[in-house]
Amino acid sequence: MANEQTCFICEALDASPAKTPDDQAVAIPFRAPQFPGHTVVAPAAHHDLEDVTDEEWIAIGQAARRTSIRTRAEDPDIEKIYLVAIGDVDRGHLHFHVLPKRKNGTPLGPFVFGELGWISSDPKLS
């Protein structure tokens, strides 16, 4: 498990615990958004994939769903919502990126699955 003090999710929760929608999962705006509305959903506890409880999995799914519904309601130009888990940087805190795609917007698929990989101005942030 990574050091929690270097975890951007734990740092965000420490700075603003009110962003926790329930006691099992969180949805926080990503600090280096790729698209407007880019949000991270994660278990509230600092867990690796294998350590997440059944209850936390349910809460993560509910938080992702609530985030998608809220994002679509706030922007009628949203065509689809991507839910992406990328484990290139091992921080030990499982998380998912919720990425809205606007109508006629750039598709995310080529950037995740193509030779360019995940696009970020700072690879430490993904």
N, C-alpha and C positions, 0 to 999 in steps of 0.2 A: 504494500500500500504506500502511496506517495505521502509525503509530508503534508498534512492538512494546512499548514501555514503558507504553503505555496499554491494552494488550490484556489482558482479564481471563483469557484462556486462558494466555497466556505468563506472566502473573503467578502463576497457580495452579501452573504447571509449575515455575517458579523456586522457589516456596515448598515444593513437595512433589513432586519429580521421580519419586518412587516410585509415583505414581499412573499412570504410563505403562505400559499393558499390553504394548506392543511398541515398536519404534523408529519406526514409521510413523504411528500414530494413538493418541489418548488418549481416555479416558472419565473425566470429572471431575464430581462433584456440582455442580449449578448453585448459585451463591451467593445467588440470590433465587428459590427453588423455587416453582413454581405449584402443584405437587402433591408429596406425599411420593414420593421416588425420582426426581425431576426431575434428569436428567443431561445433560451436554453431551458430544458426541462430535465430535472434530476431528482434522485432521492434526496430528501433533506439531510439524511445522514451520509457521512463520507464512506461510501461503499464501492468496492469493485463489483463487476458483473456477477460473480459467483456468490456474493454476500447479500444481494438484495432479497428481501423476504417476499413472499407471495402478496402480502398486503401492500408493500411498497410498489410492486409491479402494477397492481391495480391502481394505486394512487398516481403513479407516473403516467399510465394510460389516460386516466381522468384529467390530469393536468395538461397533457398534450392535447386532448380533445377540447378542453375549455379554452386553451390558448388558440387553437385553430378557429373555433367558433367566434371568439372575441376579435381575432385578427380579421376574419372575413366580414364581420359586422362593421368594423371600423373602416374598411376599404372595399368598396364595391368592385374595384378593378382586380381583385384577387381571383386568379384563375384556378390555382391549386395550391396546396400546402405540402411541402416536402417535410418528412421526418427522417433525419439522418443521424446515424451513430458512427462516429469515426474515432478509432482508438490509436492513432499514430503517436500521440503524445501521452505517455503514461503518467497520469496524475493520480490514478487510483480512485477517482470519483466518477462513476458512470454518469453519462449525460447524453442527451439527444438535442440536436439542433432542429428547431421548428423554423422553416424558411418559406415565407410566402412568395409565390411567383405571380406577378401581375400579367394581365392579358397582354400579349405581344412582348412580354419580357424575355430575357435571356433564360433558356432552360438550364437548370443546374446540373443535370445528368452528365454532360460532357466534361464538366469541371471536376466532378467527383470520380467519375469512372475513366476519364480520358488521361492522356499522358501528362497533362498539366497538374492533375490532382486538385486538392482542396485549395481554393484561392483565398488568401488572407494577406493583409499588409504585414502581418507579423505571424509566422507559423507557430509561435509559442502560444498564440491565443486560440487556436482551434481545438 
